[in-house]
Amino acid sequence: IMNFDQQIYKAMILMDKGRENDAITCLKNCIEQAGENMLACARAHGILGEVYCELEDYASAKEHFEYLVEHQNTLETLYDDALSEEIENAKKNLQNMNS
């Protein structure tokens, strides 16, 4: 069984190869298996948002970016600024979608 870092790395490789649907499956599995590991879960949501943007599926992208924004306080309490880039990126993407 791959750990979360390995799953996220695998998803990135799949995306580089143009296999977005396989990457999406990999990242969704990561979220399902994350359990209490909010860091892995949040990272996967951030990447999924990016993948869906690339595929121009903005409704799905929005859902994943909103996870980061909605959980920002908890994520910052647990992980300090480990996810600050992902959170800022999610906010920017959501603003662009709403404008």
VMD Tcl script that builds the backbone (N, CA, C; Angstrom):
set m [mol new atoms 297]
animate dup $m
set s [atomselect $m all]
$s set {name element resname resid chain x y z} {
  {N N ILE 1 A 0.854 -1.191 0.000}
  {CA C ILE 1 A 0.000 0.000 0.000}
  {C C ILE 1 A 0.892 1.245 0.000}
  {N N MET 2 A 0.559 2.168 -0.874}
  {CA C MET 2 A 1.324 3.411 -0.948}
  {C C MET 2 A 0.860 4.383 0.125}
  {N N ASN 3 A 1.805 5.146 0.662}
  {CA C ASN 3 A 1.408 6.184 1.601}
  {C C ASN 3 A 0.890 7.397 0.812}
  {N N PHE 4 A 0.447 8.416 1.524}
  {CA C PHE 4 A -0.190 9.554 0.860}
  {C C PHE 4 A 0.766 10.320 -0.037}
  {N N ASP 5 A 2.003 10.513 0.434}
  {CA C ASP 5 A 2.978 11.223 -0.392}
  {C C ASP 5 A 3.209 10.486 -1.705}
  {N N GLN 6 A 3.293 9.159 -1.620}
  {CA C GLN 6 A 3.496 8.353 -2.824}
  {C C GLN 6 A 2.285 8.434 -3.748}
  {N N GLN 7 A 1.084 8.420 -3.178}
  {CA C GLN 7 A -0.130 8.524 -4.001}
  {C C GLN 7 A -0.199 9.870 -4.703}
  {N N ILE 8 A 0.148 10.940 -3.980}
  {CA C ILE 8 A 0.116 12.277 -4.573}
  {C C ILE 8 A 1.188 12.384 -5.660}
  {N N TYR 9 A 2.352 11.832 -5.405}
  {CA C TYR 9 A 3.430 11.817 -6.400}
  {C C TYR 9 A 2.995 11.034 -7.642}
  {N N LYS 10 A 2.350 9.892 -7.422}
  {CA C LYS 10 A 1.847 9.082 -8.537}
  {C C LYS 10 A 0.840 9.888 -9.361}
  {N N ALA 11 A -0.045 10.604 -8.690}
  {CA C ALA 11 A -1.048 11.426 -9.383}
  {C C ALA 11 A -0.373 12.494 -10.245}
  {N N MET 12 A 0.692 13.106 -9.713}
  {CA C MET 12 A 1.427 14.128 -10.467}
  {C C MET 12 A 2.050 13.523 -11.727}
  {N N ILE 13 A 2.614 12.334 -11.591}
  {CA C ILE 13 A 3.220 11.655 -12.750}
  {C C ILE 13 A 2.144 11.347 -13.789}
  {N N LEU 14 A 1.004 10.852 -13.331}
  {CA C LEU 14 A -0.099 10.549 -14.249}
  {C C LEU 14 A -0.550 11.809 -14.988}
  {N N MET 15 A -0.605 12.943 -14.275}
  {CA C MET 15 A -0.997 14.204 -14.905}
  {C C MET 15 A 0.029 14.620 -15.960}
  {N N ASP 16 A 1.303 14.466 -15.622}
  {CA C ASP 16 A 2.366 14.803 -16.579}
  {C C ASP 16 A 2.244 13.977 -17.859}
  {N N LYS 17 A 1.720 12.764 -17.703}
  {CA C LYS 17 A 1.558 11.872 -18.862}
  {C C LYS 17 A 0.235 12.104 -19.579}
  {N N GLY 18 A -0.530 13.098 -19.109}
  {CA C GLY 18 A -1.809 13.391 -19.735}
  {C C GLY 18 A -2.920 12.435 -19.341}
  {N N ARG 19 A -2.708 11.715 -18.254}
  {CA C ARG 19 A -3.703 10.739 -17.786}
  {C C ARG 19 A -4.489 11.328 -16.611}
  {N N GLU 20 A -5.200 12.424 -16.904}
  {CA C GLU 20 A -5.917 13.151 -15.859}
  {C C GLU 20 A -6.936 12.290 -15.135}
  {N N ASN 21 A -7.676 11.454 -15.877}
  {CA C ASN 21 A -8.713 10.645 -15.224}
  {C C ASN 21 A -8.123 9.652 -14.226}
  {N N ASP 22 A -6.968 9.083 -14.560}
  {CA C ASP 22 A -6.291 8.175 -13.622}
  {C C ASP 22 A -5.785 8.955 -12.408}
  {N N ALA 23 A -5.308 10.166 -12.647}
  {CA C ALA 23 A -4.836 11.013 -11.544}
  {C C ALA 23 A -5.995 11.350 -10.607}
  {N N ILE 24 A -7.145 11.661 -11.189}
  {CA C ILE 24 A -8.338 11.976 -10.389}
  {C C ILE 24 A -8.717 10.789 -9.507}
  {N N THR 25 A -8.734 9.598 -10.082}
  {CA C THR 25 A -9.049 8.385 -9.313}
  {C C THR 25 A -8.075 8.210 -8.163}
  {N N CYS 26 A -6.804 8.396 -8.450}
  {CA C CYS 26 A -5.748 8.251 -7.446}
  {C C CYS 26 A -5.955 9.251 -6.297}
  {N N LEU 27 A -6.249 10.514 -6.639}
  {CA C LEU 27 A -6.429 11.556 -5.626}
  {C C LEU 27 A -7.713 11.347 -4.818}
  {N N LYS 28 A -8.768 10.888 -5.478}
  {CA C LYS 28 A -10.013 10.605 -4.757}
  {C C LYS 28 A -9.809 9.464 -3.771}
  {N N ASN 29 A -9.026 8.448 -4.151}
  {CA C ASN 29 A -8.692 7.351 -3.234}
  {C C ASN 29 A -7.923 7.885 -2.036}
  {N N CYS 30 A -7.032 8.798 -2.307}
  {CA C CYS 30 A -6.219 9.423 -1.254}
  {C C CYS 30 A -7.147 10.100 -0.230}
  {N N ILE 31 A -8.133 10.835 -0.711}
  {CA C ILE 31 A -9.078 11.525 0.179}
  {C C ILE 31 A -9.894 10.510 0.979}
  {N N GLU 32 A -10.372 9.474 0.312}
  {CA C GLU 32 A -11.180 8.451 0.996}
  {C C GLU 32 A -10.399 7.760 2.105}
  {N N GLN 33 A -9.103 7.535 1.869}
  {CA C GLN 33 A -8.283 6.790 2.831}
  {C C GLN 33 A -7.618 7.693 3.868}
  {N N ALA 34 A -7.743 9.005 3.713}
  {CA C ALA 34 A -7.016 9.937 4.581}
  {C C ALA 34 A -7.470 9.863 6.035}
  {N N GLY 35 A -8.750 9.612 6.259}
  {CA C GLY 35 A -9.251 9.538 7.630}
  {C C GLY 35 A -8.949 10.814 8.393}
  {N N GLU 36 A -8.177 10.680 9.460}
  {CA C GLU 36 A -7.837 11.825 10.311}
  {C C GLU 36 A -6.716 12.688 9.721}
  {N N ASN 37 A -6.085 12.205 8.668}
  {CA C ASN 37 A -4.942 12.921 8.090}
  {C C ASN 37 A -5.425 14.061 7.199}
  {N N MET 38 A -5.729 15.198 7.828}
  {CA C MET 38 A -6.259 16.344 7.083}
  {C C MET 38 A -5.239 16.933 6.132}
  {N N LEU 39 A -3.965 16.804 6.449}
  {CA C LEU 39 A -2.920 17.365 5.594}
  {C C LEU 39 A -2.946 16.684 4.228}
  {N N ALA 40 A -2.952 15.359 4.229}
  {CA C ALA 40 A -3.011 14.609 2.966}
  {C C ALA 40 A -4.301 14.912 2.224}
  {N N CYS 41 A -5.386 14.964 2.961}
  {CA C CYS 41 A -6.699 15.220 2.393}
  {C C CYS 41 A -6.732 16.602 1.715}
  {N N ALA 42 A -6.227 17.601 2.405}
  {CA C ALA 42 A -6.231 18.968 1.875}
  {C C ALA 42 A -5.338 19.089 0.643}
  {N N ARG 43 A -4.175 18.455 0.700}
  {CA C ARG 43 A -3.277 18.487 -0.469}
  {C C ARG 43 A -3.954 17.859 -1.675}
  {N N ALA 44 A -4.620 16.733 -1.462}
  {CA C ALA 44 A -5.309 16.050 -2.558}
  {C C ALA 44 A -6.435 16.930 -3.117}
  {N N HIS 45 A -7.184 17.593 -2.231}
  {CA C HIS 45 A -8.248 18.499 -2.691}
  {C C HIS 45 A -7.665 19.632 -3.546}
  {N N GLY 46 A -6.554 20.195 -3.101}
  {CA C GLY 46 A -5.927 21.282 -3.854}
  {C C GLY 46 A -5.504 20.851 -5.252}
  {N N ILE 47 A -4.909 19.680 -5.338}
  {CA C ILE 47 A -4.452 19.173 -6.639}
  {C C ILE 47 A -5.653 18.821 -7.518}
  {N N LEU 48 A -6.684 18.218 -6.911}
  {CA C LEU 48 A -7.893 17.895 -7.679}
  {C C LEU 48 A -8.514 19.161 -8.268}
  {N N GLY 49 A -8.527 20.229 -7.484}
  {CA C GLY 49 A -9.046 21.500 -7.998}
  {C C GLY 49 A -8.296 21.935 -9.245}
  {N N GLU 50 A -6.966 21.807 -9.187}
  {CA C GLU 50 A -6.121 22.178 -10.334}
  {C C GLU 50 A -6.424 21.303 -11.554}
  {N N VAL 51 A -6.528 19.998 -11.322}
  {CA C VAL 51 A -6.781 19.064 -12.429}
  {C C VAL 51 A -8.119 19.398 -13.091}
  {N N TYR 52 A -9.142 19.617 -12.269}
  {CA C TYR 52 A -10.457 19.932 -12.827}
  {C C TYR 52 A -10.445 21.268 -13.579}
  {N N CYS 53 A -9.650 22.230 -13.111}
  {CA C CYS 53 A -9.512 23.499 -13.850}
  {C C CYS 53 A -8.919 23.244 -15.233}
  {N N GLU 54 A -7.872 22.424 -15.266}
  {CA C GLU 54 A -7.242 22.092 -16.550}
  {C C GLU 54 A -8.242 21.435 -17.487}
  {N N LEU 55 A -9.143 20.627 -16.927}
  {CA C LEU 55 A -10.148 19.938 -17.733}
  {C C LEU 55 A -11.376 20.818 -17.993}
  {N N GLU 56 A -11.324 22.055 -17.473}
  {CA C GLU 56 A -12.412 23.029 -17.597}
  {C C GLU 56 A -13.718 22.544 -16.968}
  {N N ASP 57 A -13.597 21.693 -15.949}
  {CA C ASP 57 A -14.747 21.255 -15.158}
  {C C ASP 57 A -14.747 22.116 -13.893}
  {N N TYR 58 A -15.264 23.342 -14.046}
  {CA C TYR 58 A -15.142 24.333 -12.976}
  {C C TYR 58 A -16.040 24.040 -11.781}
  {N N ALA 59 A -17.165 23.359 -12.000}
  {CA C ALA 59 A -18.048 23.003 -10.878}
  {C C ALA 59 A -17.324 22.044 -9.926}
  {N N SER 60 A -16.640 21.047 -10.498}
  {CA C SER 60 A -15.884 20.098 -9.668}
  {C C SER 60 A -14.689 20.781 -9.020}
  {N N ALA 61 A -14.007 21.640 -9.775}
  {CA C ALA 61 A -12.844 22.356 -9.237}
  {C C ALA 61 A -13.255 23.179 -8.017}
  {N N LYS 62 A -14.376 23.874 -8.154}
  {CA C LYS 62 A -14.871 24.752 -7.092}
  {C C LYS 62 A -15.078 23.969 -5.790}
  {N N GLU 63 A -15.677 22.789 -5.916}
  {CA C GLU 63 A -15.942 21.925 -4.767}
  {C C GLU 63 A -14.644 21.630 -3.985}
  {N N HIS 64 A -13.574 21.335 -4.710}
  {CA C HIS 64 A -12.310 20.975 -4.061}
  {C C HIS 64 A -11.590 22.192 -3.490}
  {N N PHE 65 A -11.651 23.321 -4.209}
  {CA C PHE 65 A -11.038 24.543 -3.678}
  {C C PHE 65 A -11.787 25.015 -2.436}
  {N N GLU 66 A -13.104 24.855 -2.430}
  {CA C GLU 66 A -13.897 25.290 -1.276}
  {C C GLU 66 A -13.540 24.500 -0.016}
  {N N TYR 67 A -13.158 23.241 -0.176}
  {CA C TYR 67 A -12.737 22.444 0.987}
  {C C TYR 67 A -11.591 23.160 1.713}
  {N N LEU 68 A -10.606 23.627 0.943}
  {CA C LEU 68 A -9.438 24.290 1.542}
  {C C LEU 68 A -9.837 25.582 2.248}
  {N N VAL 69 A -10.691 26.361 1.610}
  {CA C VAL 69 A -11.097 27.646 2.178}
  {C C VAL 69 A -11.956 27.427 3.426}
  {N N GLU 70 A -12.892 26.477 3.338}
  {CA C GLU 70 A -13.779 26.204 4.479}
  {C C GLU 70 A -13.019 25.664 5.691}
  {N N HIS 71 A -11.934 24.941 5.447}
  {CA C HIS 71 A -11.175 24.338 6.547}
  {C C HIS 71 A -9.891 25.113 6.866}
  {N N GLN 72 A -9.777 26.313 6.342}
  {CA C GLN 72 A -8.542 27.091 6.512}
  {C C GLN 72 A -8.118 27.225 7.975}
  {N N ASN 73 A -9.039 27.601 8.849}
  {CA C ASN 73 A -8.678 27.816 10.260}
  {C C ASN 73 A -8.162 26.544 10.914}
  {N N THR 74 A -8.848 25.443 10.671}
  {CA C THR 74 A -8.430 24.156 11.240}
  {C C THR 74 A -7.072 23.757 10.685}
  {N N LEU 75 A -6.902 23.909 9.367}
  {CA C LEU 75 A -5.634 23.530 8.734}
  {C C LEU 75 A -4.477 24.360 9.278}
  {N N GLU 76 A -4.724 25.665 9.488}
  {CA C GLU 76 A -3.663 26.533 10.017}
  {C C GLU 76 A -3.371 26.209 11.473}
  {N N THR 77 A -4.393 25.834 12.235}
  {CA C THR 77 A -4.196 25.458 13.639}
  {C C THR 77 A -3.352 24.188 13.719}
  {N N LEU 78 A -3.667 23.218 12.870}
  {CA C LEU 78 A -2.970 21.926 12.913}
  {C C LEU 78 A -1.592 21.963 12.254}
  {N N TYR 79 A -1.472 22.689 11.146}
  {CA C TYR 79 A -0.255 22.581 10.319}
  {C C TYR 79 A 0.450 23.907 10.068}
  {N N ASP 80 A 0.146 24.941 10.868}
  {CA C ASP 80 A 0.714 26.274 10.681}
  {C C ASP 80 A 0.517 26.726 9.238}
  {N N ASP 81 A 1.618 27.074 8.556}
  {CA C ASP 81 A 1.477 27.593 7.191}
  {C C ASP 81 A 1.855 26.562 6.133}
  {N N ALA 82 A 1.825 25.280 6.500}
  {CA C ALA 82 A 2.217 24.217 5.564}
  {C C ALA 82 A 1.386 24.241 4.280}
  {N N LEU 83 A 0.132 24.690 4.386}
  {CA C LEU 83 A -0.767 24.678 3.225}
  {C C LEU 83 A -1.129 26.086 2.756}
  {N N SER 84 A -0.346 27.093 3.181}
  {CA C SER 84 A -0.716 28.476 2.849}
  {C C SER 84 A -0.772 28.722 1.340}
  {N N GLU 85 A 0.158 28.132 0.598}
  {CA C GLU 85 A 0.146 28.292 -0.865}
  {C C GLU 85 A -1.106 27.692 -1.466}
  {N N GLU 86 A -1.448 26.484 -1.042}
  {CA C GLU 86 A -2.635 25.800 -1.559}
  {C C GLU 86 A -3.905 26.577 -1.239}
  {N N ILE 87 A -3.971 27.139 -0.021}
  {CA C ILE 87 A -5.158 27.899 0.395}
  {C C ILE 87 A -5.269 29.194 -0.417}
  {N N GLU 88 A -4.156 29.908 -0.572}
  {CA C GLU 88 A -4.168 31.144 -1.359}
  {C C GLU 88 A -4.543 30.865 -2.808}
  {N N ASN 89 A -3.995 29.794 -3.349}
  {CA C ASN 89 A -4.287 29.380 -4.714}
  {C C ASN 89 A -5.775 29.070 -4.873}
  {N N ALA 90 A -6.338 28.362 -3.900}
  {CA C ALA 90 A -7.760 28.026 -3.935}
  {C C ALA 90 A -8.606 29.296 -3.928}
  {N N LYS 91 A -8.235 30.259 -3.065}
  {CA C LYS 91 A -8.986 31.525 -2.986}
  {C C LYS 91 A -8.933 32.275 -4.314}
  {N N LYS 92 A -7.731 32.329 -4.914}
  {CA C LYS 92 A -7.579 33.017 -6.204}
  {C C LYS 92 A -8.425 32.361 -7.278}
  {N N ASN 93 A -8.377 31.037 -7.326}
  {CA C ASN 93 A -9.163 30.313 -8.323}
  {C C ASN 93 A -10.654 30.529 -8.132}
  {N N LEU 94 A -11.108 30.523 -6.893}
  {CA C LEU 94 A -12.528 30.746 -6.606}
  {C C LEU 94 A -12.944 32.161 -7.013}
  {N N GLN 95 A -12.078 33.150 -6.746}
  {CA C GLN 95 A -12.374 34.531 -7.157}
  {C C GLN 95 A -12.508 34.618 -8.674}
  {N N ASN 96 A -11.579 33.980 -9.378}
  {CA C ASN 96 A -11.613 33.997 -10.847}
  {C C ASN 96 A -12.872 33.339 -11.382}
  {N N MET 97 A -13.318 32.279 -10.712}
  {CA C MET 97 A -14.530 31.574 -11.161}
  {C C MET 97 A -15.764 32.406 -10.936}
  {N N ASN 98 A -15.749 33.209 -9.869}
  {CA C ASN 98 A -16.925 33.990 -9.516}
  {C C ASN 98 A -16.979 35.328 -10.239}
  {N N SER 99 A -15.886 35.703 -10.919}
  {CA C SER 99 A -15.876 37.014 -11.578}
  {C C SER 99 A -16.344 36.921 -13.018}
}
mol reanalyze $m
mol bondsrecalc $m
mol representation Tube
mol addrep $m
